[in-house]
Amino acid sequence: MEPPLPQDEKPKKPRGEHAIGFILIPMQVKLRLRKAPAIAWATMACLLDLEFEAKIKGGLHKLSNQTLAIYGVSKNQKQAALDELVKRGLITYTQHGRSSPRVKLWVHGLK
């Protein structure tokens, strides 16, 4: 049996078990995504999160189905979302065969 904690002390959460955070979306991106489908917004949020976590900013990001599933985008919706973001000038991507697409964000320096 563990000893009781003092009233003023809260138990510490182990690292990695924190509440889900948030993603900042630049105003230029918000303006370009006006009236875009929800899957485009979710995919862009995923890409901004990948960019934030990347050690080298401005590089290519591998966009897997598992990563997008966290944001509620299915593998069947991924292609439509990527095409929508390309159409709005926010990303470019390359895909070779059945591998995950490599996506380049163009949010730095948007006007």
ZAVOPA-208665 format. One record per residue: residue number from 0; x, y, z of N, C-alpha, C in turn. Coordinates in nm, 2 decimals, always signed. Last residue first. Layout:
<recs>
[NUM, [X, Y, Z], [X, Y, Z], [X, Y, Z]]
...
</recs>
This chain:
<recs>
[110, [+0.23, +3.52, -4.90], [+0.17, +3.65, -4.90], [+0.02, +3.64, -4.92]]
[109, [+0.46, +3.30, -4.73], [+0.33, +3.32, -4.81], [+0.29, +3.47, -4.80]]
[108, [+0.68, +3.24, -4.58], [+0.69, +3.34, -4.68], [+0.57, +3.36, -4.77]]
[107, [+0.61, +2.91, -4.54], [+0.70, +3.01, -4.50], [+0.71, +3.12, -4.61]]
[106, [+0.45, +2.72, -4.66], [+0.38, +2.82, -4.57], [+0.48, +2.93, -4.53]]
[105, [+0.48, +2.50, -4.82], [+0.52, +2.63, -4.87], [+0.45, +2.74, -4.79]]
[104, [+0.61, +2.17, -4.76], [+0.52, +2.28, -4.72], [+0.57, +2.41, -4.78]]
[103, [+0.62, +1.87, -4.93], [+0.70, +2.00, -4.90], [+0.60, +2.11, -4.88]]
[102, [+0.60, +1.53, -4.88], [+0.53, +1.65, -4.89], [+0.62, +1.77, -4.85]]
[101, [+0.59, +1.22, -5.02], [+0.68, +1.31, -4.96], [+0.63, +1.45, -4.99]]
[100, [+0.35, +0.95, -4.97], [+0.39, +1.07, -5.04], [+0.49, +1.15, -4.96]]
[99, [+0.44, +0.61, -4.93], [+0.38, +0.73, -4.87], [+0.43, +0.86, -4.95]]
[98, [+0.43, +0.40, -5.22], [+0.49, +0.45, -5.10], [+0.42, +0.58, -5.05]]
[97, [+0.36, +0.29, -5.46], [+0.26, +0.28, -5.34], [+0.32, +0.33, -5.21]]
[96, [+0.52, +0.51, -5.68], [+0.45, +0.38, -5.66], [+0.35, +0.39, -5.54]]
[95, [+0.61, +0.79, -5.53], [+0.67, +0.69, -5.61], [+0.60, +0.56, -5.58]]
[94, [+0.52, +1.13, -5.52], [+0.48, +0.99, -5.48], [+0.54, +0.89, -5.58]]
[93, [+0.55, +1.45, -5.40], [+0.59, +1.35, -5.49], [+0.56, +1.22, -5.43]]
[92, [+0.40, +1.78, -5.36], [+0.44, +1.65, -5.32], [+0.48, +1.56, -5.43]]
[91, [+0.36, +2.10, -5.22], [+0.39, +2.02, -5.34], [+0.42, +1.88, -5.28]]
[90, [+0.12, +2.33, -5.07], [+0.22, +2.22, -5.07], [+0.25, +2.18, -5.21]]
[89, [-0.04, +2.55, -5.12], [+0.03, +2.54, -4.99], [+0.13, +2.43, -4.98]]
[88, [-0.20, +2.61, -5.34], [-0.06, +2.66, -5.33], [+0.01, +2.65, -5.20]]
[87, [-0.44, +2.50, -5.38], [-0.44, +2.63, -5.30], [-0.30, +2.68, -5.28]]
[86, [-0.37, +2.26, -5.50], [-0.46, +2.36, -5.57], [-0.45, +2.50, -5.51]]
[85, [-0.26, +2.13, -5.29], [-0.17, +2.17, -5.40], [-0.25, +2.28, -5.48]]
[84, [-0.48, +2.09, -5.13], [-0.37, +2.17, -5.08], [-0.28, +2.22, -5.19]]
[83, [-0.62, +1.91, -5.30], [-0.68, +2.04, -5.26], [-0.58, +2.14, -5.21]]
[82, [-0.45, +1.69, -5.31], [-0.48, +1.77, -5.43], [-0.54, +1.90, -5.40]]
[81, [-0.46, +1.61, -5.04], [-0.34, +1.66, -5.10], [-0.36, +1.74, -5.22]]
[80, [-0.73, +1.53, -5.03], [-0.69, +1.64, -4.94], [-0.55, +1.70, -5.00]]
[79, [-0.74, +1.32, -5.21], [-0.82, +1.44, -5.24], [-0.77, +1.56, -5.15]]
[78, [-0.56, +1.14, -5.09], [-0.53, +1.20, -5.22], [-0.61, +1.32, -5.25]]
[77, [-0.70, +1.08, -4.84], [-0.57, +1.15, -4.84], [-0.54, +1.21, -4.98]]
[76, [-0.93, +0.93, -4.83], [-0.94, +1.08, -4.84], [-0.81, +1.15, -4.86]]
[75, [-0.84, +0.67, -4.80], [-0.91, +0.70, -4.92], [-0.93, +0.85, -4.94]]
[74, [-0.72, +0.67, -4.55], [-0.64, +0.66, -4.66], [-0.71, +0.69, -4.80]]
[73, [-0.89, +0.94, -4.36], [-0.87, +0.80, -4.40], [-0.77, +0.80, -4.52]]
[72, [-0.83, +1.16, -4.10], [-0.83, +1.15, -4.25], [-0.80, +1.00, -4.28]]
[71, [-0.80, +1.21, -3.83], [-0.93, +1.17, -3.88], [-0.94, +1.17, -4.03]]
[70, [-0.56, +1.24, -3.72], [-0.63, +1.36, -3.75], [-0.77, +1.33, -3.82]]
[69, [-0.46, +0.98, -3.72], [-0.47, +1.05, -3.59], [-0.56, +1.18, -3.60]]
[68, [-0.44, +0.92, -3.98], [-0.55, +0.87, -3.91], [-0.57, +0.93, -3.78]]
[67, [-0.20, +1.03, -4.06], [-0.32, +1.11, -4.10], [-0.44, +1.05, -4.02]]
[66, [-0.03, +0.83, -3.97], [-0.01, +0.97, -3.92], [-0.14, +1.05, -3.94]]
[65, [-0.11, +0.61, -4.12], [-0.12, +0.61, -3.97], [-0.11, +0.75, -3.91]]
[64, [-0.04, +0.69, -4.38], [-0.18, +0.67, -4.34], [-0.20, +0.67, -4.19]]
[63, [+0.22, +0.93, -4.39], [+0.17, +0.80, -4.39], [+0.02, +0.80, -4.35]]
[62, [+0.42, +1.14, -4.54], [+0.28, +1.15, -4.49], [+0.22, +1.01, -4.50]]
[61, [+0.73, +1.27, -4.48], [+0.66, +1.15, -4.52], [+0.52, +1.15, -4.46]]
[60, [+0.83, +1.58, -4.59], [+0.77, +1.51, -4.48], [+0.70, +1.39, -4.54]]
[59, [+1.12, +1.77, -4.67], [+1.02, +1.68, -4.71], [+0.96, +1.60, -4.59]]
[58, [+1.19, +2.08, -4.49], [+1.22, +1.96, -4.57], [+1.10, +1.89, -4.62]]
[57, [+1.15, +2.30, -4.33], [+1.14, +2.32, -4.47], [+1.18, +2.20, -4.56]]
[56, [+1.38, +2.23, -4.06], [+1.25, +2.29, -4.11], [+1.26, +2.31, -4.26]]
[55, [+1.49, +1.95, -3.91], [+1.53, +2.04, -4.02], [+1.40, +2.10, -4.08]]
[54, [+1.34, +1.82, -3.72], [+1.47, +1.88, -3.68], [+1.52, +1.98, -3.79]]
[53, [+0.99, +1.85, -3.68], [+1.10, +1.82, -3.76], [+1.23, +1.89, -3.71]]
[52, [+0.77, +1.94, -3.55], [+0.85, +1.84, -3.48], [+0.98, +1.81, -3.56]]
[51, [+0.66, +2.12, -3.73], [+0.70, +2.17, -3.60], [+0.80, +2.07, -3.53]]
[50, [+0.59, +1.95, -3.94], [+0.70, +2.06, -3.96], [+0.75, +2.11, -3.83]]
[49, [+0.39, +1.80, -3.82], [+0.51, +1.74, -3.87], [+0.63, +1.84, -3.89]]
[48, [+0.21, +2.01, -3.79], [+0.26, +1.94, -3.67], [+0.39, +1.87, -3.71]]
[47, [+0.15, +2.07, -4.05], [+0.21, +2.17, -3.97], [+0.27, +2.11, -3.84]]
[46, [+0.03, +1.83, -4.13], [+0.16, +1.87, -4.19], [+0.23, +1.98, -4.11]]
[45, [-0.20, +1.83, -3.97], [-0.10, +1.72, -3.96], [+0.03, +1.76, -4.01]]
[44, [-0.32, +2.06, -4.08], [-0.29, +2.06, -3.94], [-0.18, +1.95, -3.91]]
[43, [-0.37, +1.97, -4.34], [-0.28, +2.08, -4.32], [-0.23, +2.08, -4.17]]
[42, [-0.56, +1.77, -4.28], [-0.43, +1.73, -4.34], [-0.33, +1.84, -4.32]]
[41, [-0.77, +1.92, -4.19], [-0.70, +1.82, -4.10], [-0.57, +1.78, -4.15]]
[40, [-0.83, +2.08, -4.41], [-0.78, +2.15, -4.29], [-0.71, +2.05, -4.20]]
[39, [-0.90, +1.88, -4.59], [-0.79, +1.96, -4.62], [-0.73, +2.03, -4.50]]
[38, [-1.13, +1.78, -4.46], [-1.01, +1.69, -4.48], [-0.89, +1.77, -4.51]]
[37, [-1.31, +1.99, -4.48], [-1.25, +1.96, -4.35], [-1.13, +1.87, -4.36]]
[36, [-1.26, +2.19, -4.78], [-1.32, +2.08, -4.71], [-1.24, +2.05, -4.58]]
[35, [-1.25, +2.55, -4.77], [-1.19, +2.42, -4.81], [-1.26, +2.31, -4.73]]
[34, [-1.32, +2.81, -4.70], [-1.42, +2.73, -4.78], [-1.36, +2.59, -4.83]]
[33, [-0.98, +2.90, -4.67], [-1.12, +2.94, -4.66], [-1.21, +2.86, -4.75]]
[32, [-0.71, +2.85, -4.70], [-0.80, +2.74, -4.67], [-0.95, +2.78, -4.65]]
[31, [-0.59, +3.10, -4.72], [-0.59, +3.02, -4.84], [-0.69, +2.89, -4.82]]
[30, [-0.63, +3.19, -4.45], [-0.69, +3.26, -4.56], [-0.70, +3.18, -4.69]]
[29, [-0.47, +3.01, -4.31], [-0.62, +3.02, -4.29], [-0.69, +3.09, -4.40]]
[28, [-0.22, +3.08, -4.41], [-0.28, +2.94, -4.44], [-0.43, +2.95, -4.42]]
[27, [-0.19, +3.33, -4.31], [-0.19, +3.31, -4.46], [-0.25, +3.18, -4.49]]
[26, [-0.19, +3.28, -4.03], [-0.30, +3.35, -4.09], [-0.31, +3.33, -4.24]]
[25, [-0.08, +2.95, -3.93], [-0.06, +3.09, -3.97], [-0.18, +3.15, -4.04]]
[24, [-0.19, +2.78, -3.66], [-0.21, +2.78, -3.80], [-0.18, +2.93, -3.84]]
[23, [-0.07, +2.58, -3.40], [-0.09, +2.71, -3.45], [-0.09, +2.71, -3.60]]
[22, [-0.22, +2.32, -3.23], [-0.14, +2.35, -3.34], [-0.17, +2.50, -3.38]]
[21, [-0.20, +2.17, -2.90], [-0.27, +2.24, -3.00], [-0.17, +2.27, -3.12]]
[20, [-0.21, +1.85, -2.72], [-0.18, +2.00, -2.74], [-0.26, +2.07, -2.84]]
[19, [-0.35, +1.63, -2.49], [-0.33, +1.66, -2.63], [-0.31, +1.81, -2.65]]
[18, [-0.18, +1.60, -2.18], [-0.30, +1.62, -2.26], [-0.26, +1.66, -2.40]]
[17, [+0.09, +1.36, -2.14], [+0.02, +1.49, -2.12], [-0.10, +1.50, -2.21]]
[16, [+0.25, +1.14, -2.14], [+0.11, +1.12, -2.11], [+0.04, +1.25, -2.08]]
[15, [+0.51, +1.21, -2.18], [+0.44, +1.14, -2.29], [+0.30, +1.12, -2.26]]
[14, [+0.63, +1.14, -1.85], [+0.65, +1.21, -1.98], [+0.57, +1.13, -2.09]]
[13, [+0.39, +1.08, -1.60], [+0.51, +1.05, -1.67], [+0.51, +1.12, -1.80]]
[12, [+0.26, +1.33, -1.38], [+0.24, +1.24, -1.50], [+0.37, +1.21, -1.56]]
[11, [+0.26, +1.34, -1.03], [+0.33, +1.38, -1.15], [+0.29, +1.28, -1.26]]
[10, [+0.00, +1.42, -0.80], [+0.08, +1.32, -0.86], [+0.14, +1.37, -1.00]]
[9, [+0.03, +1.72, -0.61], [-0.04, +1.64, -0.71], [+0.05, +1.54, -0.77]]
[8, [+0.02, +1.84, -0.28], [+0.10, +1.78, -0.38], [+0.02, +1.70, -0.48]]
[7, [-0.14, +1.93, -0.07], [-0.09, +2.03, -0.17], [-0.01, +1.97, -0.28]]
[6, [-0.19, +1.69, +0.08], [-0.30, +1.76, +0.01], [-0.25, +1.86, -0.09]]
[5, [+0.05, +1.42, +0.04], [+0.00, +1.55, +0.11], [-0.10, +1.62, +0.02]]
[4, [-0.06, +1.09, -0.03], [+0.01, +1.21, -0.08], [-0.04, +1.33, +0.01]]
[3, [-0.02, +0.79, +0.17], [-0.11, +0.90, +0.11], [-0.02, +1.02, +0.07]]
[2, [+0.19, +0.52, +0.06], [+0.15, +0.62, +0.16], [+0.07, +0.73, +0.09]]
[1, [+0.05, +0.22, -0.09], [+0.13, +0.35, -0.10], [+0.09, +0.45, +0.01]]
[0, [+0.08, -0.12, +0.00], [+0.00, +0.00, +0.00], [+0.09, +0.12, +0.00]]
</recs>
